[in-house]
């Protein structure tokens, strides 16, 4: 027996570009949902069935650290280099002029201003025009606290468009499994990992940063899985893959063997029988193998085999035995068989 504990680690990809690694999450979770419509009719409005629709696969991650990429992904924005920021500095005037340390730029419009007040006072900031020589002229000499905007060439900048669309990413969430068997001397030790792969994860576009005097602003990543690819004859897409990997598992200590479903049957000549083969883990339900994960002789005594179907030959008599062997990495497990009595 195993249990999941702690938060996961998330990795986000935009196409083939790795855009974020969230290793400081404070919570992470998935919610799988489905809606139903009751089919009721007749006397007493009896329930005849239920129609399932509107399936959902939602994820929510909360990171303790701030990452500009999270906001950019939520708003469908790109991050560029260089941006205009405010700077505060304390400077002393000479001949009622103060030379700014950085090249001031306009906050809005085309005129460039700096805002200054005498150091050590509660005065409000007064507005001063910045000259072409990057200076301001003050009424009296002294030391001033000055605020103005300049361009930081190494800053990271993103622009949020008024009509934004969140990005659709690929998300991989990994969580640890721990041993929980009461008879296991290694109880509570790391037992493995669960990996959740979402090929198309569309963020919901909501982002909130709550700034308080005594708190830390966490960053949330929330979104919904979109159907991806085509699966089966119906062409339905998939939301996600959930993969469990047990640490130190080998074929010998992890599986007891393979079995054939309904291994003893009765059939007539010419009948076609579906062959379902399962691998049997020691601590979980049997896992169905794909047709390319086991081998059967294409032609045997009393049968032929192709693509998961056993066809009983016209000359078959008595009992027909179909031997099944697992392919690597399960090829060391004992073989299984389908035994068919011919009517």
C-alpha positions as CSV (number, residue, x, y, z in Angstrom):
1,X,0.0,0.0,0.0
2,X,1.2,3.5,-0.8
3,X,0.0,7.0,-0.1
4,X,0.7,10.5,-1.6
5,X,2.1,13.1,0.7
6,X,3.5,16.6,0.3
7,X,3.1,18.9,-2.6
8,X,4.1,18.2,-6.2
9,X,6.7,19.7,-8.5
10,X,5.3,21.2,-11.7
11,X,7.1,21.8,-15.0
12,X,5.4,23.9,-17.7
13,X,6.3,23.9,-21.4
14,X,5.2,26.4,-24.1
15,X,5.7,24.1,-27.1
16,X,9.2,22.8,-26.7
17,X,10.3,25.7,-24.6
18,X,10.5,25.1,-20.8
19,X,9.0,28.3,-19.3
20,X,8.7,27.5,-15.6
21,X,9.7,24.9,-13.0
22,X,7.5,25.2,-9.9
23,X,9.5,23.5,-7.1
24,X,8.2,25.8,-4.3
25,X,4.5,25.0,-4.3
26,X,2.4,25.2,-1.1
27,X,-0.5,23.3,-2.6
28,X,-1.2,21.4,-5.8
29,X,-4.2,19.4,-6.8
30,X,-6.4,18.1,-9.6
31,X,-10.2,18.0,-9.8
32,X,-11.9,15.6,-12.3
33,X,-15.5,16.3,-12.9
34,X,-18.5,15.1,-14.9
35,X,-22.1,16.3,-15.2
36,X,-25.2,14.0,-15.5
37,X,-28.7,14.3,-16.8
38,X,-31.3,12.0,-15.4
39,X,-33.5,10.1,-17.9
40,X,-36.8,9.9,-16.2
41,X,-40.2,9.0,-17.6
42,X,-43.4,7.1,-17.0
43,X,-45.5,6.7,-13.9
44,X,-43.7,8.1,-10.9
45,X,-41.1,9.7,-13.1
46,X,-38.8,6.6,-12.8
47,X,-35.1,6.9,-13.4
48,X,-34.2,4.8,-16.5
49,X,-30.7,6.0,-17.0
50,X,-28.2,8.9,-16.7
51,X,-26.5,10.7,-19.6
52,X,-22.9,11.7,-18.8
53,X,-21.6,14.9,-20.3
54,X,-19.4,18.0,-19.8
55,X,-16.3,16.2,-18.5
56,X,-13.6,18.4,-16.9
57,X,-10.0,18.0,-15.7
58,X,-8.9,21.0,-13.6
59,X,-5.6,21.8,-11.9
60,X,-4.7,24.3,-9.3
61,X,-1.1,25.1,-8.2
62,X,0.0,27.8,-5.7
63,X,3.6,28.8,-5.6
64,X,5.1,30.6,-2.6
65,X,7.5,32.4,-4.9
66,X,6.8,35.1,-7.4
67,X,7.4,34.4,-11.1
68,X,6.7,36.9,-13.8
69,X,6.3,34.0,-16.2
70,X,3.1,32.9,-14.4
71,X,1.4,36.3,-15.1
72,X,2.7,36.3,-18.7
73,X,1.3,32.8,-19.3
74,X,-2.1,33.7,-17.7
75,X,-2.4,36.8,-19.9
76,X,-0.9,35.4,-23.1
77,X,2.0,37.8,-22.9
78,X,5.6,37.6,-23.8
79,X,8.5,38.9,-21.7
80,X,11.0,41.3,-23.2
81,X,14.2,42.9,-22.0
82,X,14.2,46.5,-20.7
83,X,11.6,48.6,-19.0
84,X,10.9,52.0,-17.4
85,X,11.0,52.0,-13.6
86,X,10.9,54.5,-10.7
87,X,14.1,55.3,-8.8
88,X,14.5,57.0,-5.4
89,X,17.8,58.7,-4.6
90,X,19.2,61.4,-2.3
91,X,21.2,64.1,-4.1
92,X,22.7,67.5,-3.1
93,X,22.3,70.6,-5.2
94,X,25.0,72.8,-6.4
95,X,24.1,76.4,-7.5
96,X,20.4,75.3,-7.1
97,X,20.8,72.5,-9.7
98,X,20.8,68.8,-9.2
99,X,22.2,66.4,-11.8
100,X,20.2,63.1,-11.9
101,X,22.2,59.9,-11.7
102,X,20.1,58.2,-14.4
103,X,18.6,59.6,-17.6
104,X,15.0,60.5,-16.7
105,X,12.2,59.6,-19.1
106,X,8.6,60.7,-19.2
107,X,6.1,58.9,-17.0
108,X,3.3,59.8,-19.4
109,X,3.0,62.1,-22.3
110,X,6.2,63.7,-23.7
111,X,7.4,66.0,-20.9
112,X,10.0,64.7,-18.5
113,X,9.6,65.5,-14.8
114,X,11.3,64.6,-11.5
115,X,9.8,64.9,-8.1
116,X,11.8,66.3,-5.2
117,X,11.5,67.4,-1.5
118,X,14.0,68.5,1.1
119,X,15.6,65.6,2.9
120,X,14.5,65.1,6.5
121,X,11.1,66.9,6.1
122,X,7.5,65.8,5.8
123,X,7.0,68.1,2.8
124,X,5.2,66.8,-0.3
125,X,7.1,66.1,-3.4
126,X,7.2,69.1,-5.8
127,X,7.3,68.6,-9.6
128,X,10.4,69.9,-11.5
129,X,11.0,69.8,-15.2
130,X,14.1,67.9,-16.3
131,X,16.4,69.8,-18.6
132,X,18.1,68.4,-21.7
133,X,21.2,68.1,-19.6
134,X,19.3,65.8,-17.2
135,X,19.2,68.3,-14.4
136,X,16.5,69.9,-12.3
137,X,16.5,73.4,-10.8
138,X,15.5,73.7,-7.1
139,X,14.6,76.9,-5.2
140,X,17.3,76.7,-2.5
141,X,20.4,74.6,-2.2
142,X,20.4,71.5,0.0
143,X,20.0,67.8,0.1
144,X,16.9,66.5,-1.7
145,X,14.9,63.2,-1.9
146,X,14.2,62.7,-5.6
147,X,11.9,60.4,-7.5
148,X,11.8,59.9,-11.2
149,X,11.5,57.3,-13.9
150,X,14.3,55.9,-16.0
151,X,14.9,53.0,-18.4
152,X,16.5,49.9,-16.8
153,X,18.0,48.0,-19.7
154,X,18.2,44.7,-17.7
155,X,14.7,44.7,-16.4
156,X,12.1,42.1,-17.5
157,X,8.9,43.6,-19.0
158,X,5.6,42.2,-20.1
159,X,2.7,44.1,-21.6
160,X,-0.9,42.9,-20.9
161,X,-3.2,43.5,-23.8
162,X,-6.7,44.7,-23.1
163,X,-8.0,41.7,-25.1
164,X,-5.8,38.9,-23.9
165,X,-6.1,35.1,-24.3
166,X,-4.3,32.8,-21.8
167,X,-1.7,30.5,-23.1
168,X,-2.2,26.8,-23.6
169,X,0.8,24.9,-22.2
170,X,2.0,21.3,-21.5
171,X,2.1,20.6,-17.8
172,X,3.8,17.8,-15.9
173,X,3.1,17.4,-12.2
174,X,5.1,15.0,-10.1
175,X,4.2,13.9,-6.6
176,X,5.9,11.4,-4.2
177,X,4.5,8.1,-3.1
178,X,5.3,6.6,0.4
179,X,4.9,3.1,1.7
180,X,1.9,2.7,4.0
181,X,1.7,-1.0,4.6
182,X,1.2,-1.8,8.3
183,X,3.3,-5.0,7.9
184,X,6.1,-3.3,5.9
185,X,9.2,-2.6,7.9
186,X,9.9,0.3,5.5
187,X,6.6,2.0,6.3
188,X,6.7,5.8,5.5
189,X,9.8,5.5,3.3
190,X,9.7,6.9,-0.2
191,X,8.1,4.2,-2.4
192,X,7.8,5.9,-5.8
193,X,6.3,8.7,-7.8
194,X,3.1,9.7,-9.6
195,X,3.5,11.7,-12.8
196,X,0.5,13.6,-14.3
197,X,1.0,14.7,-17.9
198,X,-1.4,17.2,-19.4
199,X,-0.6,17.8,-23.1
200,X,-2.9,20.8,-23.4
201,X,-3.3,22.8,-20.3
202,X,-5.2,26.1,-20.8
203,X,-4.8,28.7,-18.0
204,X,-8.0,30.3,-16.8
205,X,-6.5,33.9,-17.1
206,X,-7.2,34.9,-13.5
207,X,-4.3,36.2,-11.4
208,X,-4.4,37.8,-8.0
209,X,-1.5,39.2,-6.0
210,X,-2.6,40.1,-2.4
211,X,-0.1,42.4,-0.8
212,X,-0.4,42.9,2.9
213,X,1.9,44.4,5.6
214,X,2.5,41.1,7.3
215,X,2.0,38.6,4.6
216,X,3.6,37.0,1.5
217,X,1.8,37.3,-1.9
218,X,1.5,33.8,-3.3
219,X,1.1,33.1,-7.0
220,X,-1.6,30.8,-8.3
221,X,-1.7,28.8,-11.5
222,X,-5.1,27.5,-12.4
223,X,-6.4,26.0,-15.5
224,X,-8.3,23.3,-17.4
225,X,-7.1,20.4,-19.5
226,X,-8.2,20.5,-23.1
227,X,-8.8,17.4,-25.2
228,X,-5.6,16.4,-27.0
229,X,-5.0,14.0,-29.9
230,X,-7.2,11.2,-31.1
231,X,-7.7,7.9,-29.2
232,X,-9.5,4.8,-30.4
233,X,-11.8,4.4,-33.3
234,X,-14.1,7.2,-32.1
235,X,-11.2,9.7,-32.3
236,X,-11.9,11.1,-28.9
237,X,-9.1,13.1,-27.4
238,X,-7.4,12.6,-24.0
239,X,-7.1,15.1,-21.1
240,X,-4.1,13.6,-19.3
241,X,-1.9,10.6,-18.5
242,X,-1.4,9.5,-14.9
243,X,1.7,7.3,-14.5
244,X,2.8,5.5,-11.3
245,X,6.4,4.4,-11.0
246,X,7.5,2.4,-8.0
247,X,11.0,2.8,-6.7
248,X,13.3,-0.3,-7.0
249,X,10.6,-2.3,-8.7
250,X,11.8,-5.2,-10.8
251,X,9.8,-7.8,-12.8
252,X,10.7,-10.4,-10.2
253,X,9.6,-8.5,-7.1
254,X,6.8,-6.4,-8.7
255,X,4.8,-9.0,-10.7
256,X,3.5,-12.5,-10.0
257,X,2.9,-13.4,-13.6
258,X,0.5,-12.9,-16.6
259,X,-3.0,-14.3,-16.9
260,X,-5.5,-14.8,-19.8
261,X,-9.0,-13.5,-19.1
262,X,-11.5,-16.5,-19.3
263,X,-8.7,-18.8,-19.8
264,X,-11.0,-21.9,-20.1
265,X,-13.7,-21.6,-22.8
266,X,-15.9,-23.7,-25.1
267,X,-16.1,-22.8,-28.8
268,X,-17.1,-24.2,-32.2
269,X,-15.0,-24.6,-35.3
270,X,-14.5,-21.2,-37.0
271,X,-15.3,-19.2,-33.9
272,X,-13.3,-16.0,-33.2
273,X,-12.2,-15.4,-29.7
274,X,-10.9,-12.1,-28.3
275,X,-7.7,-12.7,-26.3
276,X,-7.2,-10.4,-23.3
277,X,-4.0,-10.7,-21.4
278,X,-3.2,-9.1,-18.0
279,X,0.0,-8.6,-16.0
280,X,-0.5,-9.1,-12.3
281,X,1.4,-6.7,-9.9
282,X,1.9,-7.9,-6.4
283,X,0.2,-4.9,-4.8
284,X,-2.4,-3.7,-7.4
285,X,-5.1,-4.8,-9.7
286,X,-4.2,-6.6,-13.0
287,X,-3.1,-4.4,-15.8
288,X,-4.3,-5.1,-19.3
289,X,-1.5,-5.6,-21.9
290,X,-1.7,-4.2,-25.4
291,X,-1.5,-6.7,-28.2
292,X,2.1,-5.6,-29.0
293,X,3.1,-6.4,-25.4
294,X,2.7,-10.2,-25.7
295,X,3.3,-12.8,-28.3
296,X,1.3,-15.7,-29.6
297,X,2.3,-18.1,-32.4
298,X,0.5,-17.0,-35.5
299,X,-0.4,-20.5,-36.4
300,X,-0.8,-23.4,-33.8
301,X,-2.5,-26.7,-33.5
302,X,-6.2,-26.0,-34.1
303,X,-6.1,-22.2,-34.3
304,X,-4.7,-19.1,-36.0
305,X,-4.0,-15.8,-34.3
306,X,-3.8,-12.2,-35.5
307,X,-4.3,-8.8,-33.8
308,X,-5.7,-10.1,-30.5
309,X,-8.1,-12.5,-32.1
310,X,-7.9,-16.3,-31.9
311,X,-9.7,-18.1,-34.7
312,X,-10.5,-21.8,-34.2
313,X,-9.5,-23.9,-37.1
314,X,-12.0,-26.0,-39.1
315,X,-10.0,-29.2,-38.3
316,X,-9.7,-28.5,-34.5
317,X,-10.6,-31.3,-32.2
318,X,-10.5,-31.9,-28.4
319,X,-8.9,-29.1,-26.5
320,X,-6.9,-26.3,-28.2
321,X,-4.2,-24.6,-26.2
322,X,-3.0,-21.1,-27.0
323,X,0.3,-20.2,-25.3
324,X,0.9,-16.6,-24.4
325,X,4.3,-15.1,-23.6
326,X,4.9,-11.5,-22.4
327,X,7.4,-9.3,-24.2
328,X,10.2,-7.4,-22.5
329,X,10.4,-6.2,-19.9
330,X,8.0,-8.9,-18.6
331,X,9.5,-11.7,-20.7
332,X,10.9,-13.4,-17.6
333,X,7.4,-14.1,-16.2
334,X,5.8,-17.6,-16.7
335,X,3.7,-18.1,-19.8
336,X,-0.1,-18.2,-19.7
337,X,-2.5,-20.1,-21.8
338,X,-6.0,-20.1,-23.3
339,X,-7.6,-23.5,-23.3
340,X,-10.6,-24.0,-25.6
341,X,-12.7,-27.1,-25.7
342,X,-14.1,-27.7,-29.1
343,X,-17.8,-28.5,-29.3
